[in-house]
């Protein structure tokens, strides 16, 4: 029986359901769902598969231990007694990359990082019979410390660079939506390849690029590297197998076209470049067009868009006008479904229509709502059998 690993994947608040669905679809066993993080069990292959395939997770952390600590002495003692040598080989680097504390007696993050580092060093020195300084000049095993109500969770980051950095967005416009959130927005609609999809304010193209990757079954981590690929503790063949499987599952024979428009020509060129880097340029048509000029002769379609929010006071009047114009343009699309994410509190009033559903999502630390206006389902096309 393979050793079971426990992984923790953080996500934006409000994205837990979409991430949980992804984790289940990979065949992993969910242990616990909390605000902004999901804990699940898998085997060694699962570390590679989670990094390769999760679209809505911010990273994949390998859980090492969980214990209570109300003093620095308890933090040190409980950390030191862990068998760190099982996870961190001799000579490896293990920076305490991040520490956070919420509603806990231990709240000084620099002190937390210092105590945890000392405890791990002392544990490894004892195991490796090292009397002097512990050597740290090989691959990295970044340590994460999360304390909530005096409960400490220690984990090792297996991703390195955050998972939202797929590698295709080298440059972005002023207010890009994060790739992980964009994927979640697509998941929250019934869109699928073959159905018309438009982003009339596409910016750097993130929503449409993520939709194309979903439509092609392109693994979001296929074209990037992960810090745990360099670990001596994971067989290199595992990564080779998982990456090969991702290429084998890529459906680049899927036929669909989706559309992106933006009023700024330089932004459209940027979106085209990003789509090309992502390898989805054949699936998206970008054009320079104002959202107020958008129309379609198609009876059914989807709009998913991330318009300006009007966060600065001086921008609010122009954003109100934009939302009114959007409402007027979209109202002409009788059977279309449209989905809009914004932090603007009075969006529905300015847009001129109440959403059928709205979902609270966080774009980083910014609270937004995803306003959902699902239209009627298009009729099924019946197959006509040929005679003779």
Secondary structure as UniProt FT lines:
FT   STRAND          5..10
FT   TURN            13..14
FT   HELIX           16..25
FT   TURN            26..27
FT   STRAND          29..34
FT   TURN            35..36
FT   STRAND          37..42
FT   HELIX           44..53
FT   STRAND          61..68
FT   HELIX           72..80
FT   HELIX           84..86
FT   STRAND          91..93
FT   STRAND          96..102
FT   HELIX           109..127
FT   TURN            128..129
FT   STRAND          136..140
FT   STRAND          143..148
FT   TURN            149..150
FT   STRAND          151..157
FT   TURN            163..164
FT   TURN            174..175
FT   HELIX           179..187
FT   TURN            193..194
FT   STRAND          197..199
FT   TURN            200..201
FT   TURN            203..204
FT   HELIX           206..216
FT   TURN            220..223
FT   HELIX           227..230
FT   TURN            232..233
FT   HELIX           236..249
FT   TURN            252..253
FT   STRAND          258..262
FT   HELIX           265..278
FT   HELIX           281..283
FT   STRAND          284..288
FT   HELIX           291..293
FT   STRAND          302..305
FT   HELIX           313..315
FT   HELIX           316..331
FT   TURN            334..335
FT   STRAND          337..342
FT   TURN            345..346
FT   HELIX           347..351
FT   STRAND          357..363
FT   TURN            364..365
FT   STRAND          366..373
//
